[in-house]
Amino acid sequence: MSIRFFADHCVPNSLISFFRDAGHEVLILRDHLPMNAPDATVIQTALHLQAVLLTLNGDFADLLNYPPQKYLGIIAIQLKSRPDQIPVICTMLTRLLSDHTELSHFKGRLFVVEPHRIRMRGLS
């Protein structure tokens, strides 16, 4: 099943292509908002578009400011200025997306994706 994602302005094209090649719909921030839109507007737009937010912005991993249960899902990718880690991240995401093909698995959850692990916060 295809999941709709909303890619923040910081998500590299290679990751957008990865999600699209995996059969998912990826909406891009610049097609819906100004590039400098505040984070609160970005996450509300993802919710309005019924999409999981895809971001490299660590602010969205803050559970107090962005409690996952209020959103359709947040995938916060942590590259730490290491674009060479994108293939490793894609391998991690392949497993996540193949194991969980329904939007319901992402709803209310934050996934912090690092090259060596994926941490899930929110609904259990």
VEXVO-719611 format. One record per residue (C-alpha): residue in one letter; chain; y, z, x; residue number from 0. Coordinates in nm, 3 decimals, decimal comma. Each point is the difference from the previous one (the first is absolute). Layout:
// residues N
r c v w u k
a A Y Z X NUM
...
This chain:
// residues 124
r c v w u k
m A 0,000 0,000 0,000 0
s A 0,351 -0,075 0,118 1
i A 0,250 0,281 0,053 2
r A 0,376 -0,053 -0,004 3
f A 0,189 0,130 0,303 4
f A 0,374 0,028 0,060 5
a A 0,079 -0,051 0,369 6
d A 0,298 0,190 0,137 7
h A 0,236 -0,192 0,231 8
c A -0,163 0,152 0,309 9
v A -0,349 -0,141 -0,067 10
p A -0,079 -0,280 0,248 11
n A -0,099 -0,342 -0,130 12
s A -0,342 0,035 0,163 13
l A -0,081 0,296 -0,227 14
i A 0,135 -0,180 -0,306 15
s A -0,225 -0,295 0,087 16
f A -0,295 0,235 0,047 17
f A 0,039 0,140 -0,353 18
r A 0,050 -0,345 -0,151 19
d A -0,299 -0,143 0,189 20
a A -0,206 0,288 -0,143 21
g A 0,091 -0,131 -0,347 22
h A 0,274 0,246 -0,093 23
e A 0,344 -0,071 -0,138 24
v A 0,283 0,106 0,232 25
l A 0,354 0,015 -0,130 26
i A 0,266 0,018 0,269 27
l A 0,305 0,227 -0,009 28
r A 0,250 -0,271 0,090 29
d A -0,100 -0,193 -0,314 30
h A 0,091 0,297 -0,221 31
l A 0,256 0,215 0,182 32
p A 0,258 -0,011 0,278 33
m A -0,156 0,063 0,341 34
n A 0,197 0,323 0,036 35
a A -0,103 0,144 -0,338 36
p A -0,037 0,378 0,005 37
d A -0,354 0,136 0,020 38
a A 0,025 0,149 -0,350 39
t A 0,080 -0,347 -0,138 40
v A -0,286 -0,156 0,196 41
i A -0,264 0,237 -0,136 42
q A 0,135 -0,024 -0,354 43
t A -0,015 -0,379 0,024 44
a A -0,364 0,021 0,110 45
l A -0,068 0,215 -0,306 46
h A 0,189 -0,239 -0,228 47
l A -0,197 -0,294 0,143 48
q A -0,324 0,193 -0,053 49
a A -0,082 -0,027 0,370 50
v A -0,127 0,216 0,282 51
l A 0,276 0,047 0,257 52
l A -0,092 -0,137 0,343 53
t A 0,228 0,132 0,274 54
l A 0,044 0,091 0,364 55
n A 0,282 0,236 -0,095 56
g A -0,123 0,351 0,078 57
d A 0,243 0,149 -0,252 58
f A -0,237 -0,104 -0,280 59
a A -0,270 0,225 0,149 60
d A 0,216 0,304 -0,084 61
l A -0,185 0,169 -0,286 62
l A 0,303 0,201 -0,108 63
n A 0,237 -0,294 -0,035 64
y A -0,260 -0,247 -0,125 65
p A -0,278 0,192 -0,177 66
p A -0,287 -0,249 -0,030 67
q A -0,090 0,102 -0,355 68
k A 0,325 -0,159 -0,121 69
y A -0,089 -0,348 0,130 70
l A -0,268 -0,269 -0,019 71
g A -0,087 0,060 0,362 72
i A 0,156 -0,002 0,344 73
i A -0,156 -0,145 0,313 74
a A 0,201 0,123 0,297 75
i A -0,107 -0,182 0,315 76
q A 0,077 0,175 0,325 77
l A 0,027 -0,249 0,288 78
k A 0,248 0,196 0,213 79
s A 0,149 -0,319 0,150 80
r A -0,348 -0,124 0,096 81
p A -0,043 -0,342 -0,162 82
d A -0,310 -0,049 0,218 83
q A -0,169 0,249 -0,234 84
i A 0,034 -0,224 -0,307 85
p A -0,355 -0,145 0,036 86
v A -0,141 0,355 0,013 87
i A 0,208 0,097 -0,305 88
c A -0,130 -0,309 -0,182 89
t A -0,359 0,106 0,071 90
m A 0,074 0,344 -0,146 91
l A 0,167 -0,157 -0,304 92
t A -0,291 -0,241 -0,051 93
r A -0,232 0,296 -0,047 94
l A 0,243 0,176 -0,233 95
l A 0,055 -0,309 -0,216 96
s A -0,367 -0,096 -0,015 97
d A -0,103 0,352 -0,100 98
h A 0,277 0,034 -0,259 99
t A 0,072 -0,312 -0,201 100
e A 0,180 0,159 -0,295 101
l A 0,364 0,103 -0,025 102
s A -0,119 0,330 -0,149 103
h A -0,125 0,110 0,344 104
f A 0,350 -0,033 0,145 105
k A 0,195 0,147 -0,292 106
g A 0,145 0,340 0,084 107
r A -0,111 -0,015 0,362 108
l A 0,160 -0,038 0,339 109
f A -0,203 -0,173 0,271 110
v A 0,126 0,056 0,353 111
v A -0,160 -0,275 0,209 112
e A -0,022 0,050 0,375 113
p A -0,203 -0,205 0,250 114
h A -0,266 0,272 0,020 115
r A -0,009 0,131 -0,360 116
i A 0,120 -0,015 -0,357 117
r A 0,117 0,324 -0,155 118
m A 0,020 0,024 -0,377 119
r A 0,230 0,244 -0,175 120
g A 0,052 0,055 -0,369 121
l A -0,258 -0,003 -0,277 122
s A -0,350 0,078 0,118 123
